[in-house]
C-alpha cells in the first residue's frame, strides 16, 4: 500500500473545504453532512479508528469524541430531523477544529 502524500492530501482537503465554505455560511444545515464526511475521510486516512467503542486514552480519544458528537448532529440533519441551529453551529465548529488539527499534524515532523 502506498504511503499517502501529505501535501496532496492537504491540497485536496483544502480544496474540498473551500468548495463548502459558501454553503456553510448560507445553508449550514445542508452543508454539515458533507463537511462531516470530509473530516471523517481525513481522520480515517490519518489512521483514526472512529467507530471503535474502546478508544485509547489521550488525544485520540478527544478527537474521536469530538468527531462522533458532530457526526451525530450531521446524521440527524441528513435524516431530515429538526435540529437546533445552535447544535449545527457547534458541530460545524467542532469539525472545523478537527480539520485544522489534521492539517497542523501534517506539518509536524
C-alpha positions as CSV (number, residue, x, y, z in Angstrom):
1,X,0.0,0.0,0.0
2,X,1.4,3.4,-0.9
3,X,2.1,6.0,1.7
4,X,-0.3,9.0,1.5
5,X,1.3,12.2,0.2
6,X,0.6,14.7,2.9
7,X,0.9,17.7,0.5
8,X,-1.5,16.1,-2.0
9,X,-3.9,15.2,0.8
10,X,-3.8,18.7,2.2
11,X,-4.4,20.3,-1.1
12,X,-7.4,18.0,-1.9
13,X,-8.9,18.6,1.6
14,X,-8.4,22.4,1.5
15,X,-10.0,22.5,-2.0
16,X,-13.0,20.5,-0.7
17,X,-13.4,22.7,2.3
18,X,-13.1,25.8,0.1
19,X,-16.0,24.5,-2.1
20,X,-18.1,24.1,1.0
21,X,-17.4,27.4,2.6
22,X,-20.2,29.4,0.9
23,X,-22.7,26.7,1.7
24,X,-21.5,26.6,5.3
25,X,-22.2,30.3,5.6
26,X,-25.5,30.4,3.7
27,X,-27.0,26.9,4.4
28,X,-25.1,25.4,7.3
29,X,-27.6,22.6,7.9
30,X,-27.3,21.4,4.3
31,X,-23.5,21.6,4.2
32,X,-22.9,20.0,7.6
33,X,-23.2,16.3,6.4
34,X,-20.8,16.9,3.6
35,X,-18.3,18.6,6.0
36,X,-18.7,15.6,8.3
37,X,-17.9,13.2,5.5
38,X,-14.8,15.2,4.6
39,X,-13.4,15.3,8.1
40,X,-14.3,11.6,8.6
41,X,-12.2,10.7,5.5
42,X,-9.3,12.9,6.7
43,X,-9.3,11.2,10.1
44,X,-9.5,7.7,8.7
45,X,-6.7,8.4,6.2
46,X,-4.6,9.6,9.2
47,X,-5.2,6.3,11.0
48,X,-8.0,7.1,13.4
49,X,-10.5,4.3,14.2
50,X,-13.6,6.4,14.6
51,X,-16.0,3.6,15.3
52,X,-14.0,1.5,17.8
53,X,-16.0,1.6,21.1
54,X,-12.8,1.3,23.1
55,X,-10.6,4.2,22.1
56,X,-7.2,4.8,23.6
57,X,-6.8,7.5,26.2
58,X,-5.4,10.9,25.4
59,X,-5.5,13.0,22.3
60,X,-7.0,10.3,20.1
61,X,-10.0,9.8,22.4
62,X,-10.7,13.6,22.4
63,X,-10.5,13.7,18.6
64,X,-12.8,10.7,18.2
65,X,-15.3,12.1,20.8
66,X,-15.4,15.5,19.1
67,X,-15.9,13.8,15.7
68,X,-18.7,11.5,16.9
69,X,-20.6,14.3,18.5
70,X,-20.5,16.3,15.3
71,X,-21.3,13.3,13.2
72,X,-24.4,12.6,15.3
73,X,-25.8,16.1,14.6
74,X,-24.9,15.7,10.9
75,X,-26.7,12.3,10.8
76,X,-29.8,13.9,12.3
77,X,-29.7,16.7,9.7
78,X,-29.2,14.1,6.9
79,X,-32.2,12.1,8.2
80,X,-34.4,15.2,7.9
81,X,-34.8,15.8,11.7
82,X,-35.5,19.3,13.0
83,X,-32.1,20.2,14.6
84,X,-31.4,23.2,16.7
85,X,-29.3,25.8,14.8
86,X,-27.0,26.1,17.8
87,X,-26.3,22.3,17.7
88,X,-25.5,22.7,14.0
89,X,-23.1,25.6,14.7
90,X,-21.4,23.6,17.5
91,X,-21.0,20.6,15.1
92,X,-19.5,22.8,12.3
93,X,-17.1,24.5,14.8
94,X,-16.0,21.1,16.1
95,X,-15.4,19.7,12.6
96,X,-13.6,22.9,11.7
97,X,-11.3,22.4,14.7
98,X,-10.7,18.8,13.7
99,X,-9.9,19.9,10.1
100,X,-7.3,22.3,11.4
101,X,-5.9,19.7,13.8
102,X,-5.3,17.3,11.0
103,X,-3.7,20.0,8.8
104,X,-1.4,21.0,11.6
105,X,-0.5,17.4,12.3
106,X,0.6,17.0,8.6
107,X,3.1,19.8,9.1
108,X,4.6,18.2,12.2
109,X,7.9,16.4,11.5
